[in-house]
Amino acid sequence: MSEAFERPARPAPRHAHVEGFVADGYDAVRQVFEKLVDDGRETGAGLSVWRDGREVVRLSGGWADAARTRPWQADTLVMPYSLSKAFVTLAALVAVRDGALDLDEPIARHWPAYGVRGKEQTTLRQVLTHRAGQPRFPAEAADLDLLDDAGLRETLARAAPEYVPGTSLGEHALTYGHLVDGILRASAGTTLGEMFNDVVRPALSLDAWFAVPDHALDRVADLEYADPEWPRLLHAAPWLQIPAGALGTDRTNSRAWRQAVFGAVNLHTTATAMAAFFSHLTGEDGPLRALLGPRLHAELLAPQVTDFDEVFGTRITWTLGFVRDHGKIAKGGIGGSAAWWSRKHHHGCAYLTRRLDDHSRAAEIAAALGDDLTVVGED
């Protein structure tokens, strides 16, 4: 297949609002994507595949807005929910790189207010691997606004963990970014948004933002439900209800939300940016290794814990920022977006969607590429 990379990728035909290109050997991927749009299972999405330093698939389908007036384009930004967490991890690891804190020292050494009610020995490694015992905001946060950053951080600092840190596992669905933000403020004198936007994003040349700047707002896609009951049918719903609004499209489509930093879920990015990032994920001469250094790059990708994840509802292996098994290193987001590095086929892929539904669409794309998005533990 490598010979195909020496020839120009050929344009995919205009087909039910699908635009873009595929290289030779990727027709099956184009066909799956077009069928998703034709069948109405997809109303707005971007797909990108990178291999050997080249984008070999770039497809845009459907619309970027609820009114169906803006076709989805290659530079359309969308919020991929928990895919955001991988980039929260990178911001934390830059602070470790710079010596502001260590992965295995108690957070309370830097953030004394946090070290109470059983959290005195909680470490950054436990936070990054979803074992800090705070997979959701405490009940007292129910009365807070979704964008009350300081108030939400304070509730986490005051709360007792749901289990002894390090003894159980559950993705920290909405709390992940606020925990890291609090740690960065206390240890490095900066915020999550500043560390990502000022250091991580430019170092990796990412078209991705926490707090979308004014000049990029017109590129952001509107989220919509595939089924009005979707928020209530989710397995993870109990971990996403406090504070209210994270699954409400009236809130997540607002300018205030798009220009805020809610690190666990509200990165806004493109399929091309995510596929390119994942294509360089493991590279020994890539930009991620250059950013973190060899030791932290290895730490980032190494299996850290394999156990039953109560939020995912399945056995899973976490690295410091990704889900890993024998076939892939990946991260997905509730609603259907997913990105991964194929350890079998050595390509990076991202399927980002605005239509909030399950992950069957990304799974069908993955299958056309010879990949499997099933979450399994890497024992």
C-alpha positions as CSV (number, residue, x, y, z in Angstrom):
1,M,0.0,0.0,0.0
2,S,3.0,2.3,0.5
3,E,3.2,2.9,-3.3
4,A,-0.2,4.7,-3.1
5,F,1.4,7.4,-1.1
6,E,3.6,8.4,-4.1
7,R,0.5,9.2,-6.2
8,P,-2.0,12.0,-5.6
9,A,-5.0,11.1,-3.6
10,R,-8.1,11.1,-5.8
11,P,-11.1,13.1,-4.9
12,A,-14.1,11.3,-3.5
13,P,-17.2,12.1,-5.6
14,R,-19.7,14.6,-4.3
15,H,-22.2,12.3,-2.6
16,A,-24.9,13.3,-0.2
17,H,-22.9,16.2,1.2
18,V,-19.7,14.1,1.4
19,E,-16.6,15.9,0.3
20,G,-12.9,15.1,0.5
21,F,-10.4,12.5,-0.7
22,V,-9.2,9.0,-0.2
23,A,-5.9,7.5,-1.4
24,D,-5.8,4.2,-3.3
25,G,-6.7,1.3,-1.1
26,Y,-9.1,3.2,1.1
27,D,-12.3,3.0,-1.0
28,A,-14.0,0.8,1.6
29,V,-13.6,3.5,4.2
30,R,-15.2,6.1,1.8
31,Q,-18.1,3.7,1.1
32,V,-18.8,3.2,4.8
33,F,-18.7,6.9,5.5
34,E,-21.0,7.7,2.6
35,K,-23.4,5.1,3.7
36,L,-23.6,6.5,7.2
37,V,-24.5,9.9,5.7
38,D,-26.9,8.4,3.2
39,D,-28.7,6.4,5.8
40,G,-29.1,9.4,8.1
41,R,-27.1,7.8,10.9
42,E,-24.7,10.7,10.5
43,T,-25.7,14.3,10.1
44,G,-22.3,15.9,10.5
45,A,-18.9,14.4,10.9
46,G,-15.2,14.5,9.8
47,L,-13.0,11.5,9.2
48,S,-9.2,11.5,8.8
49,V,-6.6,8.8,8.5
50,W,-2.9,9.4,8.5
51,R,-0.1,6.9,7.6
52,D,3.6,7.4,7.2
53,G,3.3,11.1,7.7
54,R,0.5,11.6,5.2
55,E,-3.2,12.2,5.4
56,V,-4.6,9.3,3.2
57,V,-8.2,9.9,4.0
58,R,-10.0,13.2,4.6
59,L,-13.8,13.1,4.4
60,S,-16.4,15.6,5.6
61,G,-20.1,14.7,5.6
62,G,-23.4,16.4,6.5
63,W,-23.8,19.7,8.1
64,A,-22.0,21.7,10.8
65,D,-25.2,23.4,12.1
66,A,-28.6,22.4,13.4
67,A,-30.3,24.4,10.7
68,R,-28.4,22.5,7.9
69,T,-27.0,25.6,6.3
70,R,-23.3,25.1,6.8
71,P,-21.8,22.0,5.2
72,W,-19.2,20.2,7.4
73,Q,-15.7,21.1,6.2
74,A,-12.3,19.8,6.9
75,D,-11.6,22.7,9.3
76,T,-14.9,22.3,11.2
77,L,-14.3,22.2,15.0
78,V,-16.4,20.0,17.2
79,M,-16.4,19.0,20.9
80,P,-15.5,15.3,21.2
81,Y,-16.3,15.0,24.9
82,S,-13.8,12.7,26.7
83,L,-11.3,12.7,23.9
84,S,-10.4,16.0,25.5
85,K,-9.0,14.3,28.6
86,A,-5.9,13.1,26.7
87,F,-4.9,16.7,26.3
88,V,-5.5,17.5,29.9
89,T,-3.0,14.8,30.7
90,L,-0.4,16.4,28.4
91,A,-0.8,19.7,30.2
92,A,-0.2,18.0,33.6
93,L,2.9,16.1,32.2
94,V,4.5,19.3,31.0
95,A,4.3,20.6,34.6
96,V,6.0,17.3,35.7
97,R,8.6,17.8,32.9
98,D,9.4,21.3,34.3
99,G,9.8,20.0,37.8
100,A,6.7,21.7,39.3
101,L,5.5,18.4,40.7
102,D,6.0,14.6,40.6
103,L,3.7,11.9,39.4
104,D,3.9,10.1,42.7
105,E,4.0,12.7,45.4
106,P,0.9,13.7,47.3
107,I,-1.0,16.5,45.6
108,A,-1.6,18.0,49.0
109,R,2.1,19.1,49.2
110,H,1.2,21.7,46.7
111,W,-2.6,22.0,47.2
112,P,-3.1,21.8,51.0
113,A,-6.8,22.4,50.8
114,Y,-7.1,19.2,48.8
115,G,-5.4,17.0,51.4
116,V,-8.4,16.3,53.6
117,R,-11.0,13.6,54.3
118,G,-8.9,10.7,53.0
119,K,-7.2,12.5,50.1
120,E,-4.0,13.3,52.0
121,Q,-1.9,10.8,49.9
122,T,-3.7,11.1,46.6
123,T,-1.1,11.5,43.7
124,L,-1.2,12.9,40.3
125,R,-0.7,9.4,38.8
126,Q,-3.9,8.3,40.6
127,V,-5.8,11.3,39.1
128,L,-4.5,10.7,35.6
129,T,-5.4,7.0,35.7
130,H,-8.9,7.6,37.1
131,R,-8.2,6.1,40.5
132,A,-8.4,9.2,42.7
133,G,-11.9,8.3,44.0
134,Q,-13.6,11.3,42.5
135,P,-15.3,10.0,39.3
136,R,-18.1,12.7,39.7
137,F,-18.7,15.9,41.5
138,P,-20.1,15.7,45.0
139,A,-23.8,16.3,45.7
140,E,-23.0,19.8,47.1
141,A,-22.0,20.8,43.5
142,A,-25.6,20.2,42.2
143,D,-26.5,23.9,43.0
144,L,-23.4,25.3,41.1
145,D,-23.4,26.5,37.6
146,L,-21.6,24.3,35.1
147,L,-19.1,27.1,34.4
148,D,-18.3,28.0,38.0
149,D,-14.7,26.7,37.8
150,A,-13.6,27.9,41.2
151,G,-16.7,26.6,43.0
152,L,-16.4,23.2,41.4
153,R,-12.7,22.9,42.2
154,E,-13.5,23.8,45.8
155,T,-16.2,21.1,46.1
156,L,-13.6,18.5,44.9
157,A,-11.1,19.8,47.5
158,R,-13.6,19.6,50.3
159,A,-15.1,16.2,49.4
160,A,-14.3,12.8,50.7
161,P,-13.3,10.4,47.9
162,E,-15.9,7.7,47.0
163,Y,-13.3,5.0,47.6
164,V,-9.7,5.0,49.0
165,P,-7.6,6.4,46.2
166,G,-5.8,3.8,44.3
167,T,-8.1,0.9,45.2
168,S,-10.7,1.1,42.5
169,L,-11.2,2.5,39.0
170,G,-13.7,4.7,37.2
171,E,-13.2,7.3,34.5
172,H,-13.4,10.7,36.2
173,A,-16.0,11.7,33.7
174,L,-16.5,15.5,34.5
175,T,-14.0,16.0,37.2
176,Y,-10.7,15.2,35.4
177,G,-10.0,18.7,34.1
178,H,-10.9,20.5,37.3
179,L,-8.7,18.2,39.3
180,V,-5.7,18.8,37.0
181,D,-6.5,22.6,36.8
182,G,-6.4,22.8,40.6
183,I,-3.1,20.9,40.7
184,L,-1.6,23.1,38.0
185,R,-2.7,26.3,39.8
186,A,-1.2,25.1,43.1
187,S,2.0,23.6,41.8
188,A,3.0,25.5,38.6
189,G,1.2,28.8,39.0
190,T,-0.7,28.4,35.8
191,T,-4.1,27.1,34.6
192,L,-5.0,24.1,32.5
193,G,-6.2,26.5,29.7
194,E,-2.9,28.4,29.7
195,M,-0.7,25.3,29.8
196,F,-2.6,23.7,26.9
197,N,-3.1,26.8,24.7
198,D,0.3,28.4,25.3
199,V,2.5,25.3,25.6
200,V,1.0,22.1,24.4
201,R,-1.0,23.3,21.4
202,P,1.7,25.2,19.7
203,A,4.4,22.5,20.4
204,L,2.2,19.9,18.7
205,S,0.8,22.3,16.0
206,L,-2.7,21.3,17.0
207,D,-5.8,22.9,15.6
208,A,-7.5,22.3,18.9
209,W,-8.6,24.7,21.7
210,F,-9.7,24.9,25.3
211,A,-11.7,28.1,25.1
212,V,-12.2,28.7,21.4
213,P,-10.9,32.2,20.4
214,D,-13.2,34.6,18.7
215,H,-11.7,34.2,15.3
216,A,-12.5,30.4,15.3
217,L,-16.0,30.5,16.6
218,D,-17.6,30.3,13.2
219,R,-15.9,27.0,12.6
220,V,-17.6,25.2,15.6
221,A,-20.3,22.6,14.9
222,D,-23.5,22.4,16.8
223,L,-24.1,19.2,18.7
224,E,-27.5,17.4,18.4
225,Y,-29.1,14.3,19.7
226,A,-29.7,11.2,17.6
227,D,-32.5,10.4,20.1
228,P,-34.0,12.9,22.5
229,E,-33.7,10.2,25.2
230,W,-30.0,9.7,24.6
231,P,-28.8,11.5,27.8
232,R,-31.0,9.3,30.0
233,L,-30.1,6.0,28.4
234,L,-26.3,6.3,28.9
235,H,-24.5,3.8,31.2
236,A,-22.4,6.7,32.4
237,A,-25.4,9.0,33.1
238,P,-25.0,8.8,36.9
239,W,-21.5,10.3,36.7
240,L,-22.6,13.2,34.4
241,Q,-25.6,14.7,36.1
242,I,-23.8,17.1,38.6
243,P,-23.6,19.9,37.8
244,A,-26.4,20.0,35.3
245,G,-25.9,20.8,31.7
246,A,-22.9,18.9,30.4
247,L,-25.2,16.8,28.1
248,G,-27.6,19.6,27.3
249,T,-27.1,20.9,23.8
250,D,-28.7,24.2,24.7
251,R,-25.7,24.7,27.0
252,T,-22.9,23.0,25.1
253,N,-23.8,24.9,21.9
254,S,-23.6,28.3,23.6
255,R,-20.8,30.7,23.1
256,A,-20.1,30.9,26.8
257,W,-19.5,27.1,26.9
258,R,-17.3,27.1,23.8
259,Q,-15.1,29.9,25.2
260,A,-14.8,28.3,28.6
261,V,-12.4,25.6,29.8
262,F,-14.1,22.5,31.1
263,G,-11.2,20.2,30.6
264,A,-12.8,16.8,30.9
265,V,-14.9,17.3,27.9
266,N,-14.8,20.6,26.0
267,L,-11.7,20.6,23.8
268,H,-12.8,21.7,20.3
269,T,-10.9,20.3,17.4
270,T,-10.9,18.8,13.9
271,A,-10.7,15.2,12.7
272,T,-7.5,16.0,10.8
273,A,-5.8,17.4,13.9
274,M,-6.7,14.4,16.0
275,A,-5.7,11.8,13.4
276,A,-2.4,13.6,12.8
277,F,-1.7,13.7,16.6
278,F,-2.5,10.0,17.0
279,S,-0.3,9.1,14.0
280,H,2.7,10.6,15.8
281,L,1.7,9.3,19.2
282,T,4.3,6.5,19.6
283,G,7.0,8.0,17.4
284,E,10.5,8.2,18.9
285,D,11.3,11.3,16.8
286,G,7.8,12.8,16.9
287,P,6.6,16.1,18.4
288,L,5.0,14.5,21.5
289,R,8.3,12.8,22.6
290,A,10.1,16.2,21.9
291,L,7.5,17.9,24.1
292,L,7.6,15.5,27.1
293,G,11.1,13.9,26.8
294,P,11.7,10.2,26.6
295,R,10.9,9.3,30.2
296,L,7.5,10.9,30.3
297,H,6.6,9.9,26.8
298,A,7.2,6.3,27.8
299,E,5.1,6.9,31.0
300,L,2.3,8.3,29.0
301,L,1.9,5.3,26.8
302,A,2.7,2.5,29.2
303,P,-0.1,0.4,30.7
304,Q,-0.7,1.7,34.2
305,V,-3.8,-0.2,35.5
306,T,-6.1,-2.9,34.2
307,D,-9.3,-3.4,36.1
308,F,-13.1,-3.1,35.8
309,D,-13.9,0.6,35.1
310,E,-17.3,1.3,36.8
311,V,-18.0,4.3,34.5
312,F,-17.2,2.4,31.3
313,G,-18.9,-0.7,32.6
314,T,-16.1,-3.0,31.3
315,R,-12.6,-4.2,32.0
316,I,-10.1,-1.7,30.7
317,T,-6.4,-0.8,30.6
318,W,-5.5,2.8,31.2
319,T,-2.3,4.5,30.4
320,L,-1.8,8.0,31.9
321,G,-4.2,9.4,29.2
322,F,-5.4,6.7,26.9
323,V,-7.2,3.4,26.6
324,R,-4.8,0.7,25.5
325,D,-5.0,-2.9,24.3
326,H,-3.0,-5.2,22.0
327,G,-4.6,-3.6,18.9
328,K,-4.7,0.1,19.6
329,I,-4.0,3.1,21.8
330,A,-7.2,5.2,21.8
331,K,-9.5,7.7,23.4
332,G,-13.2,8.2,22.7
333,G,-15.9,10.6,23.8
334,I,-19.4,10.0,24.8
335,G,-21.6,10.7,21.8
336,G,-19.6,8.8,19.3
337,S,-16.3,10.5,18.6
338,A,-13.1,8.5,18.7
339,A,-9.5,8.6,17.7
340,W,-6.8,5.9,17.8
341,W,-3.4,4.7,16.8
342,S,-3.6,1.3,15.3
343,R,-0.7,-0.8,16.7
344,K,-1.5,-3.4,14.0
345,H,-1.7,-1.2,10.9
346,H,0.4,1.8,12.0
347,H,-2.1,4.5,11.1
348,G,-3.8,7.2,13.1
349,C,-7.5,7.7,12.7
350,A,-10.1,10.1,14.0
351,Y,-13.9,10.1,13.5
352,L,-15.4,13.2,15.1
353,T,-19.2,13.7,15.0
354,R,-21.7,16.3,16.2
355,R,-24.6,13.7,16.3
356,L,-24.7,12.4,19.8
357,D,-25.2,8.6,19.7
358,D,-23.3,5.4,20.3
359,H,-19.9,4.4,18.9
360,S,-21.2,2.1,16.2
361,R,-20.3,4.6,13.4
362,A,-16.7,4.9,14.5
363,A,-16.6,1.1,14.9
364,E,-17.7,0.5,11.3
365,I,-15.1,2.9,10.1
366,A,-12.5,1.1,12.2
367,A,-13.6,-2.3,10.8
368,A,-13.1,-1.0,7.2
369,L,-9.5,-0.2,8.2
370,G,-9.0,-3.6,9.8
371,D,-9.2,-2.2,13.3
372,D,-11.4,-3.1,16.3
373,L,-12.6,-0.5,18.7
374,T,-13.9,-2.9,21.3
375,V,-12.6,-2.0,24.7
376,V,-10.7,-4.8,26.2
377,G,-8.1,-4.9,29.0
378,E,-4.5,-5.5,28.0
379,D,-3.5,-8.3,30.4
